[in-house]
Amino acid sequence: MRKLLGVAACAILLALSSCASLQHGWDQGAVKDVADLINSGQSQKLAAMSVTPFLVDQEIVLLKPDVAAFWDGVVKAGFRVQGAALEAASATEAGSYTQFASTMEVKSFFARYVKKDTRVLRMSTSSGAHILLLMRSE
């Protein structure tokens, strides 16, 4: 859980807009929505939004019940995201996996599961911590 404050990756199934200004607004909204769900303890909604396989803190979680257990643990541990703001957003590219971990396992995860229209969002918080959110569309 200590690394969760540093970097976490969350694959969430959402639709993306194609217009750059709309995309930026959507990215900001996605960061706020996820932070609000974490802060309000809505682990079931977070689990329902998350896709499997799920990448978190350099680990690949394959099963939906394990993803739900992760979000339950986050909420029960009292983890909060204060002052969430979108710091950076980009479409994935060949080396995007290194933002999560420069390992063969994460590289393979990206090659196998990450679609071309996936976005990587970097969120800053009032504590200075950063959380990476891997956003995917259908």
N, CA, C and O atoms as CSV, one atom per row, in Angstrom:
chain,resi,resn,atom,element,x,y,z
A,1,MET,N,N,0.819,-1.187,0.000
A,1,MET,CA,C,0.000,0.000,0.000
A,1,MET,C,C,0.869,1.259,0.000
A,1,MET,O,O,0.427,2.307,-0.470
A,2,ARG,N,N,2.113,1.173,0.526
A,2,ARG,CA,C,2.975,2.346,0.560
A,2,ARG,C,C,3.269,2.864,-0.834
A,2,ARG,O,O,3.374,4.074,-1.037
A,3,LYS,N,N,3.405,1.963,-1.799
A,3,LYS,CA,C,3.682,2.354,-3.174
A,3,LYS,C,C,2.454,2.949,-3.848
A,3,LYS,O,O,2.584,3.668,-4.838
A,4,LEU,N,N,1.267,2.664,-3.331
A,4,LEU,CA,C,0.049,3.199,-3.915
A,4,LEU,C,C,0.087,4.717,-3.906
A,4,LEU,O,O,-0.420,5.351,-4.832
A,5,LEU,N,N,0.681,5.311,-2.872
A,5,LEU,CA,C,0.795,6.761,-2.817
A,5,LEU,C,C,1.743,7.277,-3.889
A,5,LEU,O,O,1.598,8.408,-4.352
A,6,GLY,N,N,2.704,6.464,-4.287
A,6,GLY,CA,C,3.639,6.885,-5.321
A,6,GLY,C,C,3.067,6.685,-6.699
A,6,GLY,O,O,2.877,7.655,-7.432
A,7,VAL,N,N,2.788,5.460,-7.073
A,7,VAL,CA,C,2.297,5.170,-8.410
A,7,VAL,C,C,1.311,4.014,-8.352
A,7,VAL,O,O,1.591,2.975,-7.754
A,8,ALA,N,N,0.198,4.195,-8.955
A,8,ALA,CA,C,-0.756,3.107,-9.129
A,8,ALA,C,C,-1.252,3.168,-10.558
A,8,ALA,O,O,-1.272,4.233,-11.175
A,9,ALA,N,N,-1.642,2.050,-11.069
A,9,ALA,CA,C,-2.205,2.034,-12.414
A,9,ALA,C,C,-3.585,1.435,-12.330
A,9,ALA,O,O,-3.803,0.423,-11.664
A,10,CYS,N,N,-4.484,2.049,-12.990
A,10,CYS,CA,C,-5.866,1.611,-12.934
A,10,CYS,C,C,-6.433,1.595,-14.330
A,10,CYS,O,O,-6.502,2.640,-14.975
A,11,ALA,N,N,-6.840,0.441,-14.816
A,11,ALA,CA,C,-7.477,0.379,-16.130
A,11,ALA,C,C,-8.968,0.496,-15.931
A,11,ALA,O,O,-9.572,-0.322,-15.238
A,12,ILE,N,N,-9.564,1.502,-16.529
A,12,ILE,CA,C,-10.980,1.766,-16.353
A,12,ILE,C,C,-11.632,1.856,-17.715
A,12,ILE,O,O,-11.135,2.537,-18.611
A,13,LEU,N,N,-12.746,1.164,-17.863
A,13,LEU,CA,C,-13.450,1.120,-19.133
A,13,LEU,C,C,-14.333,2.351,-19.284
A,13,LEU,O,O,-15.352,2.476,-18.606
A,14,LEU,N,N,-13.939,3.264,-20.179
A,14,LEU,CA,C,-14.682,4.494,-20.434
A,14,LEU,C,C,-14.555,4.866,-21.901
A,14,LEU,O,O,-13.593,4.465,-22.557
A,15,ALA,N,N,-15.506,5.624,-22.425
A,15,ALA,CA,C,-15.443,6.095,-23.813
A,15,ALA,C,C,-14.609,7.364,-23.886
A,15,ALA,O,O,-14.654,8.187,-22.972
A,16,LEU,N,N,-13.852,7.532,-24.959
A,16,LEU,CA,C,-13.004,8.699,-25.127
A,16,LEU,C,C,-13.527,9.604,-26.229
A,16,LEU,O,O,-14.122,9.131,-27.198
A,17,SER,N,N,-13.311,10.879,-26.087
A,17,SER,CA,C,-13.686,11.860,-27.101
A,17,SER,C,C,-12.510,12.055,-28.055
A,17,SER,O,O,-11.366,11.820,-27.669
A,18,SER,N,N,-12.769,12.482,-29.296
A,18,SER,CA,C,-11.684,12.661,-30.257
A,18,SER,C,C,-11.185,14.103,-30.335
A,18,SER,O,O,-10.049,14.311,-30.761
A,19,CYS,N,N,-11.951,15.085,-29.956
A,19,CYS,CA,C,-11.556,16.486,-30.012
A,19,CYS,C,C,-10.571,16.774,-28.874
A,19,CYS,O,O,-10.803,16.371,-27.735
A,20,ALA,N,N,-9.456,17.483,-29.188
A,20,ALA,CA,C,-8.405,17.721,-28.196
A,20,ALA,C,C,-8.916,18.481,-26.968
A,20,ALA,O,O,-8.614,18.090,-25.841
A,21,SER,N,N,-9.680,19.557,-27.163
A,21,SER,CA,C,-10.157,20.322,-26.003
A,21,SER,C,C,-11.184,19.519,-25.210
A,21,SER,O,O,-11.201,19.570,-23.980
A,22,LEU,N,N,-12.031,18.786,-25.908
A,22,LEU,CA,C,-12.979,17.916,-25.210
A,22,LEU,C,C,-12.231,16.792,-24.491
A,22,LEU,O,O,-12.595,16.393,-23.385
A,23,GLN,N,N,-11.178,16.292,-25.142
A,23,GLN,CA,C,-10.374,15.225,-24.540
A,23,GLN,C,C,-9.757,15.705,-23.226
A,23,GLN,O,O,-9.791,14.990,-22.225
A,24,HIS,N,N,-9.197,16.910,-23.229
A,24,HIS,CA,C,-8.588,17.447,-22.016
A,24,HIS,C,C,-9.624,17.559,-20.898
A,24,HIS,O,O,-9.359,17.181,-19.756
A,25,GLY,N,N,-10.800,18.080,-21.232
A,25,GLY,CA,C,-11.873,18.182,-20.245
A,25,GLY,C,C,-12.312,16.816,-19.739
A,25,GLY,O,O,-12.588,16.640,-18.552
A,26,TRP,N,N,-12.374,15.855,-20.648
A,26,TRP,CA,C,-12.745,14.499,-20.247
A,26,TRP,C,C,-11.693,13.905,-19.325
A,26,TRP,O,O,-12.025,13.276,-18.320
A,27,ASP,N,N,-10.407,14.106,-19.672
A,27,ASP,CA,C,-9.318,13.601,-18.835
A,27,ASP,C,C,-9.397,14.188,-17.428
A,27,ASP,O,O,-9.247,13.466,-16.441
A,28,GLN,N,N,-9.633,15.506,-17.336
A,28,GLN,CA,C,-9.767,16.151,-16.029
A,28,GLN,C,C,-10.951,15.565,-15.260
A,28,GLN,O,O,-10.855,15.303,-14.061
A,29,GLY,N,N,-12.062,15.363,-15.961
A,29,GLY,CA,C,-13.246,14.788,-15.329
A,29,GLY,C,C,-13.005,13.374,-14.839
A,29,GLY,O,O,-13.487,12.994,-13.772
A,30,ALA,N,N,-12.262,12.592,-15.610
A,30,ALA,CA,C,-11.964,11.214,-15.216
A,30,ALA,C,C,-11.129,11.176,-13.940
A,30,ALA,O,O,-11.384,10.360,-13.055
A,31,VAL,N,N,-10.140,12.051,-13.844
A,31,VAL,CA,C,-9.307,12.135,-12.640
A,31,VAL,C,C,-10.173,12.496,-11.444
A,31,VAL,O,O,-10.066,11.873,-10.388
A,32,LYS,N,N,-11.034,13.501,-11.604
A,32,LYS,CA,C,-11.915,13.926,-10.513
A,32,LYS,C,C,-12.880,12.808,-10.111
A,32,LYS,O,O,-13.093,12.562,-8.923
A,33,ASP,N,N,-13.455,12.142,-11.093
A,33,ASP,CA,C,-14.414,11.070,-10.809
A,33,ASP,C,C,-13.775,9.942,-10.013
A,33,ASP,O,O,-14.350,9.467,-9.034
A,34,VAL,N,N,-12.591,9.511,-10.428
A,34,VAL,CA,C,-11.921,8.412,-9.724
A,34,VAL,C,C,-11.538,8.860,-8.315
A,34,VAL,O,O,-11.730,8.110,-7.359
A,35,ALA,N,N,-11.000,10.067,-8.173
A,35,ALA,CA,C,-10.646,10.572,-6.841
A,35,ALA,C,C,-11.880,10.648,-5.947
A,35,ALA,O,O,-11.825,10.274,-4.776
A,36,ASP,N,N,-12.991,11.130,-6.496
A,36,ASP,CA,C,-14.228,11.232,-5.710
A,36,ASP,C,C,-14.724,9.848,-5.270
A,36,ASP,O,O,-15.178,9.685,-4.137
A,37,LEU,N,N,-14.641,8.861,-6.155
A,37,LEU,CA,C,-15.069,7.505,-5.796
A,37,LEU,C,C,-14.187,6.918,-4.703
A,37,LEU,O,O,-14.683,6.264,-3.786
A,38,ILE,N,N,-12.879,7.149,-4.798
A,38,ILE,CA,C,-11.968,6.664,-3.749
A,38,ILE,C,C,-12.285,7.363,-2.438
A,38,ILE,O,O,-12.436,6.714,-1.403
A,39,ASN,N,N,-12.387,8.687,-2.480
A,39,ASN,CA,C,-12.607,9.469,-1.253
A,39,ASN,C,C,-13.944,9.175,-0.593
A,39,ASN,O,O,-14.071,9.290,0.626
A,40,SER,N,N,-14.938,8.797,-1.381
A,40,SER,CA,C,-16.251,8.498,-0.802
A,40,SER,C,C,-16.419,7.008,-0.497
A,40,SER,O,O,-17.502,6.573,-0.104
A,41,GLY,N,N,-15.358,6.233,-0.676
A,41,GLY,CA,C,-15.380,4.827,-0.280
A,41,GLY,C,C,-16.208,3.924,-1.178
A,41,GLY,O,O,-16.710,2.897,-0.721
A,42,GLN,N,N,-16.359,4.281,-2.430
A,42,GLN,CA,C,-17.203,3.506,-3.338
A,42,GLN,C,C,-16.404,2.433,-4.085
A,42,GLN,O,O,-16.273,2.468,-5.309
A,43,SER,N,N,-15.887,1.498,-3.327
A,43,SER,CA,C,-15.041,0.452,-3.901
A,43,SER,C,C,-15.789,-0.407,-4.915
A,43,SER,O,O,-15.189,-0.870,-5.886
A,44,GLN,N,N,-17.080,-0.629,-4.711
A,44,GLN,CA,C,-17.849,-1.447,-5.651
A,44,GLN,C,C,-17.946,-0.766,-7.016
A,44,GLN,O,O,-17.838,-1.433,-8.045
A,45,LYS,N,N,-18.148,0.550,-7.038
A,45,LYS,CA,C,-18.204,1.269,-8.315
A,45,LYS,C,C,-16.842,1.258,-8.994
A,45,LYS,O,O,-16.754,1.087,-10.209
A,46,LEU,N,N,-15.782,1.440,-8.216
A,46,LEU,CA,C,-14.437,1.399,-8.777
A,46,LEU,C,C,-14.148,0.022,-9.381
A,46,LEU,O,O,-13.578,-0.079,-10.467
A,47,ALA,N,N,-14.540,-1.019,-8.678
A,47,ALA,CA,C,-14.326,-2.381,-9.187
A,47,ALA,C,C,-15.139,-2.630,-10.453
A,47,ALA,O,O,-14.661,-3.275,-11.386
A,48,ALA,N,N,-16.361,-2.121,-10.483
A,48,ALA,CA,C,-17.219,-2.312,-11.656
A,48,ALA,C,C,-16.654,-1.574,-12.873
A,48,ALA,O,O,-16.812,-2.039,-14.001
A,49,MET,N,N,-16.002,-0.439,-12.660
A,49,MET,CA,C,-15.410,0.332,-13.749
A,49,MET,C,C,-14.090,-0.260,-14.231
A,49,MET,O,O,-13.677,-0.025,-15.366
A,50,SER,N,N,-13.445,-1.013,-13.386
A,50,SER,CA,C,-12.121,-1.551,-13.703
A,50,SER,C,C,-12.229,-2.767,-14.600
A,50,SER,O,O,-13.130,-3.594,-14.456
A,51,VAL,N,N,-11.297,-2.856,-15.522
A,51,VAL,CA,C,-11.269,-4.006,-16.422
A,51,VAL,C,C,-10.169,-4.968,-15.988
A,51,VAL,O,O,-9.233,-4.587,-15.286
A,52,THR,N,N,-10.297,-6.186,-16.406
A,52,THR,CA,C,-9.247,-7.163,-16.162
A,52,THR,C,C,-8.694,-7.613,-17.503
A,52,THR,O,O,-9.436,-7.703,-18.481
A,53,PRO,N,N,-7.421,-7.893,-17.557
A,53,PRO,CA,C,-6.473,-7.768,-16.452
A,53,PRO,C,C,-6.270,-6.307,-16.055
A,53,PRO,O,O,-6.475,-5.385,-16.844
A,54,PHE,N,N,-5.865,-6.140,-14.814
A,54,PHE,CA,C,-5.775,-4.852,-14.135
A,54,PHE,C,C,-4.322,-4.661,-13.713
A,54,PHE,O,O,-3.738,-5.563,-13.112
A,55,LEU,N,N,-3.735,-3.528,-14.010
A,55,LEU,CA,C,-2.343,-3.260,-13.663
A,55,LEU,C,C,-2.299,-2.282,-12.500
A,55,LEU,O,O,-2.811,-1.168,-12.601
A,56,VAL,N,N,-1.689,-2.695,-11.403
A,56,VAL,CA,C,-1.569,-1.811,-10.241
A,56,VAL,C,C,-0.190,-2.004,-9.615
A,56,VAL,O,O,0.206,-3.117,-9.269
A,57,ASP,N,N,0.523,-0.899,-9.479
A,57,ASP,CA,C,1.818,-0.903,-8.811
A,57,ASP,C,C,2.725,-2.017,-9.342
A,57,ASP,O,O,3.303,-2.771,-8.559
A,58,GLN,N,N,2.848,-2.120,-10.637
A,58,GLN,CA,C,3.691,-3.071,-11.341
A,58,GLN,C,C,3.191,-4.513,-11.278
A,58,GLN,O,O,3.881,-5.423,-11.737
A,59,GLU,N,N,2.034,-4.726,-10.731
A,59,GLU,CA,C,1.455,-6.068,-10.636
A,59,GLU,C,C,0.265,-6.196,-11.565
A,59,GLU,O,O,-0.506,-5.250,-11.730
A,60,ILE,N,N,0.113,-7.353,-12.168
A,60,ILE,CA,C,-1.021,-7.622,-13.040
A,60,ILE,C,C,-2.013,-8.490,-12.269
A,60,ILE,O,O,-1.683,-9.587,-11.818
A,61,VAL,N,N,-3.219,-7.981,-12.131
A,61,VAL,CA,C,-4.293,-8.693,-11.428
A,61,VAL,C,C,-5.227,-9.242,-12.502
A,61,VAL,O,O,-5.781,-8.483,-13.297
A,62,LEU,N,N,-5.397,-10.546,-12.521
A,62,LEU,CA,C,-6.146,-11.189,-13.597
A,62,LEU,C,C,-7.632,-11.365,-13.328
A,62,LEU,O,O,-8.437,-11.333,-14.259
A,63,LEU,N,N,-8.001,-11.548,-12.075
A,63,LEU,CA,C,-9.384,-11.906,-11.752
A,63,LEU,C,C,-10.185,-10.736,-11.196
A,63,LEU,O,O,-9.689,-9.961,-10.378
A,64,LYS,N,N,-11.440,-10.618,-11.655
A,64,LYS,CA,C,-12.347,-9.559,-11.200
A,64,LYS,C,C,-12.492,-9.532,-9.673
A,64,LYS,O,O,-12.461,-8.452,-9.084
A,65,PRO,N,N,-12.650,-10.708,-9.006
A,65,PRO,CA,C,-12.759,-10.676,-7.540
A,65,PRO,C,C,-11.505,-10.112,-6.863
A,65,PRO,O,O,-11.600,-9.489,-5.806
A,66,ASP,N,N,-10.346,-10.325,-7.460
A,66,ASP,CA,C,-9.111,-9.776,-6.893
A,66,ASP,C,C,-9.044,-8.261,-7.081
A,66,ASP,O,O,-8.520,-7.551,-6.223
A,67,VAL,N,N,-9.571,-7.765,-8.200
A,67,VAL,CA,C,-9.639,-6.324,-8.426
A,67,VAL,C,C,-10.577,-5.701,-7.392
A,67,VAL,O,O,-10.276,-4.657,-6.814
A,68,ALA,N,N,-11.710,-6.354,-7.169
A,68,ALA,CA,C,-12.669,-5.869,-6.161
A,68,ALA,C,C,-12.017,-5.868,-4.775
A,68,ALA,O,O,-12.217,-4.934,-3.998
A,69,ALA,N,N,-11.250,-6.892,-4.467
A,69,ALA,CA,C,-10.561,-6.963,-3.172
A,69,ALA,C,C,-9.526,-5.839,-3.052
A,69,ALA,O,O,-9.337,-5.280,-1.971
A,70,PHE,N,N,-8.861,-5.511,-4.156
A,70,PHE,CA,C,-7.905,-4.403,-4.145
A,70,PHE,C,C,-8.610,-3.103,-3.765
A,70,PHE,O,O,-8.169,-2.394,-2.861
A,71,TRP,N,N,-9.715,-2.791,-4.463
A,71,TRP,CA,C,-10.430,-1.539,-4.182
A,71,TRP,C,C,-11.005,-1.541,-2.773
A,71,TRP,O,O,-10.999,-0.507,-2.105
A,72,ASP,N,N,-11.504,-2.690,-2.309
A,72,ASP,CA,C,-11.986,-2.781,-0.925
A,72,ASP,C,C,-10.860,-2.464,0.053
A,72,ASP,O,O,-11.060,-1.755,1.039
A,73,GLY,N,N,-9.673,-2.997,-0.232
A,73,GLY,CA,C,-8.519,-2.748,0.631
A,73,GLY,C,C,-8.111,-1.287,0.650
A,73,GLY,O,O,-7.756,-0.751,1.700
A,74,VAL,N,N,-8.161,-0.642,-0.501
A,74,VAL,CA,C,-7.829,0.781,-0.598
A,74,VAL,C,C,-8.776,1.592,0.285
A,74,VAL,O,O,-8.347,2.455,1.050
A,75,VAL,N,N,-10.068,1.300,0.165
A,75,VAL,CA,C,-11.075,2.032,0.941
A,75,VAL,C,C,-10.938,1.733,2.435
A,75,VAL,O,O,-10.959,2.650,3.255
A,76,LYS,N,N,-10.799,0.459,2.787
A,76,LYS,CA,C,-10.694,0.078,4.206
A,76,LYS,C,C,-9.429,0.631,4.857
A,76,LYS,O,O,-9.415,0.887,6.061
A,77,ALA,N,N,-8.365,0.817,4.072
A,77,ALA,CA,C,-7.121,1.367,4.606
A,77,ALA,C,C,-7.227,2.876,4.826
A,77,ALA,O,O,-6.340,3.486,5.422
A,78,GLY,N,N,-8.315,3.473,4.343
A,78,GLY,CA,C,-8.514,4.901,4.537
A,78,GLY,C,C,-7.747,5.766,3.553
A,78,GLY,O,O,-7.570,6.962,3.784
A,79,PHE,N,N,-7.295,5.178,2.467
A,79,PHE,CA,C,-6.567,5.941,1.451
A,79,PHE,C,C,-7.466,7.030,0.888
A,79,PHE,O,O,-8.628,6.779,0.572
A,80,ARG,N,N,-6.926,8.249,0.762
A,80,ARG,CA,C,-7.680,9.369,0.220
A,80,ARG,C,C,-6.831,10.101,-0.808
A,80,ARG,O,O,-5.604,10.119,-0.716
A,81,VAL,N,N,-7.487,10.692,-1.771
A,81,VAL,CA,C,-6.832,11.474,-2.809
A,81,VAL,C,C,-7.319,12.909,-2.642
A,81,VAL,O,O,-8.437,13.242,-3.036
A,82,GLN,N,N,-6.480,13.752,-2.062
A,82,GLN,CA,C,-6.845,15.140,-1.799
A,82,GLN,C,C,-6.203,16.058,-2.833
A,82,GLN,O,O,-5.038,15.879,-3.186
A,83,GLY,N,N,-6.953,17.029,-3.313
A,83,GLY,CA,C,-6.423,18.000,-4.261
A,83,GLY,C,C,-6.067,17.401,-5.608
A,83,GLY,O,O,-5.100,17.825,-6.240
A,84,ALA,N,N,-6.828,16.434,-6.048
A,84,ALA,CA,C,-6.523,15.762,-7.313
A,84,ALA,C,C,-6.623,16.716,-8.492
A,84,ALA,O,O,-7.597,17.458,-8.629
A,85,ALA,N,N,-5.611,16.686,-9.333
A,85,ALA,CA,C,-5.599,17.509,-10.538
A,85,ALA,C,C,-4.869,16.757,-11.642
A,85,ALA,O,O,-3.907,16.031,-11.390
A,86,LEU,N,N,-5.336,16.941,-12.845
A,86,LEU,CA,C,-4.681,16.336,-13.998
A,86,LEU,C,C,-3.373,17.073,-14.243
A,86,LEU,O,O,-3.366,18.281,-14.476
A,87,GLU,N,N,-2.281,16.348,-14.191
A,87,GLU,CA,C,-0.963,16.933,-14.430
A,87,GLU,C,C,-0.537,16.741,-15.881
A,87,GLU,O,O,0.031,17.645,-16.493
A,88,ALA,N,N,-0.812,15.565,-16.424
A,88,ALA,CA,C,-0.432,15.274,-17.808
A,88,ALA,C,C,-1.327,14.177,-18.340
A,88,ALA,O,O,-1.821,13.336,-17.588
A,89,ALA,N,N,-1.530,14.196,-19.645
A,89,ALA,CA,C,-2.324,13.164,-20.305
A,89,ALA,C,C,-1.747,12.936,-21.686
A,89,ALA,O,O,-1.331,13.873,-22.368
A,90,SER,N,N,-1.729,11.673,-22.088
A,90,SER,CA,C,-1.212,11.376,-23.425
A,90,SER,C,C,-1.778,10.047,-23.906
A,90,SER,O,O,-2.191,9.195,-23.119
A,91,ALA,N,N,-1.782,9.906,-25.205
A,91,ALA,CA,C,-2.142,8.618,-25.793
A,91,ALA,C,C,-0.958,7.679,-25.584
A,91,ALA,O,O,0.186,8.127,-25.512
A,92,THR,N,N,-1.226,6.402,-25.489
A,92,THR,CA,C,-0.129,5.463,-25.318
A,92,THR,C,C,0.675,5.350,-26.608
A,92,THR,O,O,0.168,5.544,-27.713
A,93,GLU,N,N,1.933,5.033,-26.418
A,93,GLU,CA,C,2.838,4.788,-27.532
A,93,GLU,C,C,3.771,3.658,-27.135
A,93,GLU,O,O,3.622,3.073,-26.062
A,94,ALA,N,N,4.717,3.353,-27.982
A,94,ALA,CA,C,5.567,2.173,-27.784
A,94,ALA,C,C,6.212,2.101,-26.396
A,94,ALA,O,O,6.249,1.024,-25.801
A,95,GLY,N,N,6.711,3.201,-25.873
A,95,GLY,CA,C,7.410,3.166,-24.589
A,95,GLY,C,C,6.572,3.538,-23.388
A,95,GLY,O,O,7.118,3.712,-22.299
A,96,SER,N,N,5.263,3.666,-23.544
A,96,SER,CA,C,4.403,4.088,-22.435
A,96,SER,C,C,4.472,3.159,-21.234
A,96,SER,O,O,4.287,3.595,-20.098
A,97,TYR,N,N,4.732,1.910,-21.471
A,97,TYR,CA,C,4.769,0.933,-20.373
A,97,TYR,C,C,5.818,1.309,-19.328
A,97,TYR,O,O,5.668,0.952,-18.159
A,98,THR,N,N,6.877,2.022,-19.723
A,98,THR,CA,C,7.942,2.365,-18.776
A,98,THR,C,C,7.482,3.342,-17.696
A,98,THR,O,O,8.142,3.473,-16.665
A,99,GLN,N,N,6.357,4.031,-17.917
A,99,GLN,CA,C,5.811,4.908,-16.881
A,99,GLN,C,C,5.273,4.095,-15.704
A,99,GLN,O,O,5.113,4.617,-14.601
A,100,PHE,N,N,4.998,2.829,-15.944
A,100,PHE,CA,C,4.476,1.940,-14.908
A,100,PHE,C,C,5.595,1.091,-14.333
A,100,PHE,O,O,5.744,1.003,-13.114
A,101,ALA,N,N,6.371,0.476,-15.181
A,101,ALA,CA,C,7.538,-0.306,-14.773
A,101,ALA,C,C,8.265,-0.728,-16.036
A,101,ALA,O,O,7.644,-1.080,-17.038
A,102,SER,N,N,9.563,-0.690,-15.977
A,102,SER,CA,C,10.363,-1.099,-17.124
A,102,SER,C,C,10.719,-2.579,-16.968
A,102,SER,O,O,11.886,-2.953,-16.850
A,103,THR,N,N,9.670,-3.403,-16.974
A,103,THR,CA,C,9.863,-4.841,-16.832
A,103,THR,C,C,9.258,-5.559,-18.032
A,103,THR,O,O,8.395,-5.022,-18.728
A,104,MET,N,N,9.722,-6.768,-18.256
A,104,MET,CA,C,9.186,-7.562,-19.360
A,104,MET,C,C,7.707,-7.871,-19.131
A,104,MET,O,O,6.926,-7.907,-20.082
A,105,GLU,N,N,7.323,-8.092,-17.881
A,105,GLU,CA,C,5.925,-8.402,-17.574
A,105,GLU,C,C,5.001,-7.237,-17.949
A,105,GLU,O,O,3.964,-7.452,-18.577
A,106,VAL,N,N,5.364,-6.016,-17.574
A,106,VAL,CA,C,4.533,-4.849,-17.886
A,106,VAL,C,C,4.587,-4.554,-19.385
A,106,VAL,O,O,3.575,-4.174,-19.973
A,107,LYS,N,N,5.728,-4.720,-19.996
A,107,LYS,CA,C,5.841,-4.529,-21.446
A,107,LYS,C,C,4.919,-5.513,-22.177
A,107,LYS,O,O,4.244,-5.139,-23.136
A,108,SER,N,N,4.894,-6.749,-21.728
A,108,SER,CA,C,4.011,-7.761,-22.326
A,108,SER,C,C,2.545,-7.431,-22.090
A,108,SER,O,O,1.712,-7.635,-22.973
A,109,PHE,N,N,2.221,-6.919,-20.895
A,109,PHE,CA,C,0.856,-6.493,-20.594
A,109,PHE,C,C,0.403,-5.446,-21.603
A,109,PHE,O,O,-0.690,-5.543,-22.160
A,110,PHE,N,N,1.246,-4.445,-21.836
A,110,PHE,CA,C,0.900,-3.386,-22.791
A,110,PHE,C,C,0.735,-3.951,-24.196
A,110,PHE,O,O,-0.210,-3.601,-24.903
A,111,ALA,N,N,1.645,-4.817,-24.596
A,111,ALA,CA,C,1.585,-5.384,-25.943
A,111,ALA,C,C,0.323,-6.221,-26.149
A,111,ALA,O,O,-0.255,-6.229,-27.236
A,112,ARG,N,N,-0.090,-6.911,-25.118
A,112,ARG,CA,C,-1.223,-7.839,-25.254
A,112,ARG,C,C,-2.586,-7.195,-25.003
A,112,ARG,O,O,-3.551,-7.506,-25.702
A,113,TYR,N,N,-2.679,-6.309,-24.024
A,113,TYR,CA,C,-3.988,-5.831,-23.571
A,113,TYR,C,C,-4.299,-4.366,-23.852
A,113,TYR,O,O,-5.471,-3.989,-23.871
A,114,VAL,N,N,-3.312,-3.551,-24.067
A,114,VAL,CA,C,-3.553,-2.117,-24.209
A,114,VAL,C,C,-3.861,-1.784,-25.670
A,114,VAL,O,O,-3.073,-2.061,-26.574
A,115,LYS,N,N,-5.026,-1.185,-25.863
A,115,LYS,CA,C,-5.477,-0.832,-27.207
A,115,LYS,C,C,-4.876,0.507,-27.637
A,115,LYS,O,O,-4.389,1.276,-26.808
A,116,LYS,N,N,-4.917,0.770,-28.939
A,116,LYS,CA,C,-4.327,1.990,-29.499
A,116,LYS,C,C,-4.929,3.265,-28.934
A,116,LYS,O,O,-4.215,4.259,-28.799
A,117,ASP,N,N,-6.214,3.277,-28.600
A,117,ASP,CA,C,-6.865,4.495,-28.127
A,117,ASP,C,C,-6.814,4.678,-26.610
A,117,ASP,O,O,-7.574,5.468,-26.050
A,118,THR,N,N,-5.929,3.957,-25.959
A,118,THR,CA,C,-5.771,4.052,-24.511
A,118,THR,C,C,-5.004,5.327,-24.155
A,118,THR,O,O,-4.111,5.756,-24.886
A,119,ARG,N,N,-5.372,5.927,-23.008
A,119,ARG,CA,C,-4.711,7.142,-22.533
A,119,ARG,C,C,-4.063,6.905,-21.184
A,119,ARG,O,O,-4.552,6.121,-20.372
A,120,VAL,N,N,-2.972,7.582,-20.961
A,120,VAL,CA,C,-2.287,7.544,-19.675
A,120,VAL,C,C,-2.467,8.918,-19.035
A,120,VAL,O,O,-2.114,9.943,-19.620
A,121,LEU,N,N,-3.015,8.920,-17.841
A,121,LEU,CA,C,-3.245,10.167,-17.110
A,121,LEU,C,C,-2.362,10.191,-15.872
A,121,LEU,O,O,-2.293,9.208,-15.134
A,122,ARG,N,N,-1.694,11.298,-15.648
A,122,ARG,CA,C,-0.889,11.475,-14.443
A,122,ARG,C,C,-1.620,12.478,-13.565
A,122,ARG,O,O,-1.924,13.594,-13.985
A,123,MET,N,N,-1.895,12.055,-12.337
A,123,MET,CA,C,-2.648,12.879,-11.408
A,123,MET,C,C,-1.740,13.345,-10.280
A,123,MET,O,O,-1.047,12.542,-9.655
A,124,SER,N,N,-1.750,14.643,-10.026
A,124,SER,CA,C,-1.033,15.156,-8.867
A,124,SER,C,C,-2.039,15.354,-7.739
A,124,SER,O,O,-3.229,15.559,-7.978
A,125,THR,N,N,-1.543,15.289,-6.518
A,125,THR,CA,C,-2.404,15.468,-5.352
A,125,THR,C,C,-1.774,16.504,-4.421
A,125,THR,O,O,-0.625,16.898,-4.620
A,126,SER,N,N,-2.501,16.935,-3.433
A,126,SER,CA,C,-1.982,17.938,-2.503
A,126,SER,C,C,-0.790,17.413,-1.714
A,126,SER,O,O,0.001,18.205,-1.201
A,127,SER,N,N,-0.644,16.104,-1.608
A,127,SER,CA,C,0.506,15.536,-0.899
A,127,SER,C,C,1.727,15.413,-1.804
A,127,SER,O,O,2.801,15.013,-1.357
A,128,GLY,N,N,1.556,15.759,-3.076
A,128,GLY,CA,C,2.668,15.676,-4.009
A,128,GLY,C,C,2.799,14.310,-4.658
A,128,GLY,O,O,3.621,14.117,-5.554
A,129,ALA,N,N,1.988,13.360,-4.205
A,129,ALA,CA,C,2.038,12.020,-4.768
A,129,ALA,C,C,1.447,12.022,-6.172
A,129,ALA,O,O,0.654,12.898,-6.517
A,130,HIS,N,N,1.825,11.066,-6.957
A,130,HIS,CA,C,1.292,10.941,-8.308
A,130,HIS,C,C,0.707,9.551,-8.496
A,130,HIS,O,O,1.269,8.553,-8.044
A,131,ILE,N,N,-0.398,9.509,-9.153
A,131,ILE,CA,C,-1.035,8.240,-9.465
A,131,ILE,C,C,-1.221,8.200,-10.961
A,131,ILE,O,O,-1.781,9.131,-11.539
A,132,LEU,N,N,-0.768,7.156,-11.592
A,132,LEU,CA,C,-0.970,6.999,-13.027
A,132,LEU,C,C,-2.224,6.186,-13.255
A,132,LEU,O,O,-2.394,5.111,-12.680
A,133,LEU,N,N,-3.094,6.700,-14.091
A,133,LEU,CA,C,-4.323,5.984,-14.431
A,133,LEU,C,C,-4.241,5.586,-15.886
A,133,LEU,O,O,-4.041,6.430,-16.760
A,134,LEU,N,N,-4.391,4.323,-16.143
A,134,LEU,CA,C,-4.401,3.848,-17.514
A,134,LEU,C,C,-5.847,3.730,-17.946
A,134,LEU,O,O,-6.572,2.865,-17.455
A,135,MET,N,N,-6.278,4.589,-18.859
A,135,MET,CA,C,-7.657,4.631,-19.285
A,135,MET,C,C,-7.810,3.882,-20.601
A,135,MET,O,O,-7.016,4.070,-21.522
A,136,ARG,N,N,-8.828,3.034,-20.690
A,136,ARG,CA,C,-9.069,2.274,-21.901
A,136,ARG,C,C,-10.487,2.483,-22.361
A,136,ARG,O,O,-11.382,2.707,-21.546
A,137,SER,N,N,-10.699,2.414,-23.635
A,137,SER,CA,C,-12.056,2.450,-24.163
A,137,SER,C,C,-12.384,1.089,-24.746
A,137,SER,O,O,-11.503,0.248,-24.923
A,138,GLU,N,N,-13.673,0.879,-25.046
A,138,GLU,CA,C,-14.101,-0.415,-25.618
A,138,GLU,C,C,-13.570,-0.568,-27.011
A,138,GLU,O,O,-13.819,-1.584,-27.659
